[in-house]
Amino acid sequence: MEIECQPAGFTLTQKWLIRSIVLKHWDGKKTNTTPLPTKSKVSTITQDERIIDQKSFLTIVGSLSYVANGTRPDISFAVNLLARHAQAPGHQHWTLLQHLLGYLHHTQWKGLRLFPNNEEITVSLDASWGVEFSRSTHRYLMMVHGCAIPWSSKRLATVASSMSHAEYMALSLASRKGMWLKRLINDVFGRGMHLLLLSNNKSAIRISKDLASNKKTRHLDRDFYIVNKEAELQWVCTRDMKADGLTKILGPLLHHWFCSHFLS
């Protein structure tokens, strides 16, 4: 990892690691402006399809996971999506992996921008309701003073019964991460910080505040209830959701807007 000092802050990059991965594994056919093709659908292979070189696929995805978790949240969704098919990758998955490598070749010099501002702890979170894999996927992007610190894109351990249920579980899990960071900062620096949770699902927010507790929500586990005294919940429209790029494949314009919040 490389650290570049600038007047306004720091930029963390992994350009040399990305360059080595691209030089070793990319087919060199085409550079791309998005991690995955817009509106592409990824599915498991059928019995009639041939499994490609699993070892090479696992090697590349594993290397890219290190990059995604280190300095490049913009490829987090793509890497996690491809990792689900690592046990039986097909031609479609290999093509998408090459597309991702073409994107990294095009953006290898980009890095995580750490330019602090006056904002405190803000957690943008989102969820996608599981279809093929049953379990929903939750993502969050945590900003401290305007800098992306931790982020995640993982499948939930519990199967959600609805979209609101999935968003509610994501909201609750992200709040735990936010409260942990809030307490850590207080312990280390001796200062309390305001924690703001941003969700684009009004039903999930109502449930978490216990304003929509009725027979339709009685099945929800009490472990998921948020400690509202420690966090402020706020609704944000989908077009302003910073975590949107961690939940779905975006087109070039939306992807550029998503990256503008944390990449140099």
C-alpha positions, 0 to 999 in steps of 0.5 A: 500500500502506498501513501501519498501526502497532499495539502488537504490530506492523504491518498492511499493506493495499491497501484503496484499490486493492481498493476501486477495483477493486471499484467499477469491475468488480464487478457488485454482486450478492452479497458472499461469504465465500470467494474461490471457491464451494466445490467449484466446478470450473473447466474450459476452454471448448469450441468451442461456447462464446463467449469473453467480453471478454478485455481486461476479464478480463485487466485485472481478473485483472492488477490482482488479481495485484498484490493477491494478491502484495502483501498477500492470500495468501488470494486467491492460489489463486483469482487463479492459477486464473483466470489460466490461462483468461485467453486464452479466458475463458468465462461460467463464468470471468467468474462466478467472477471476479465471485464473487472481487470480491464476496469482496474487497468483503466483506474489503477492509479486511483486511491482512497481519498482521506481529506477530512471535513467537519462531518462526524460519523455517517453510515450509508447502508443498503440491502438487496433482497435475495433471489437466486441465493435466498439470503439477502446482501447488505452493504454499508459505507462508513464515513468519519469526517468525510473519509471512507474508513470501513465498508462491507458488502456481504450476504446476511446470515438470516433469510429475509422474508421481505425487502423491508426485513432485509433493509431492517437487518442491514440497518441494525447490523450497520448500527452495531458497527457504527456504535463500535467505532463511536465508542472506539473514538471516544476511548482513544481520543476522549471525544464523543461523536454523533452517529448518523445512519442513512437508509433509503427504506422508510419501513425499515426505519419505522420498524427500528424505531418501533413505530410499526410494531404489529402482527406483520413484524412480530417475527423479527428477532429482538436482537436486531433492534437498534439502540436509538439513544446512540444513533440518529436514523435518517431517510435518504432518497435512493439517488443520494445513497452513497452505498448504492454502488455496494449493492448493485451494478451501476452505469458509467454516470452513476458509478462516477458519482459513487466513486467521487465520494471517496476515490481520488 
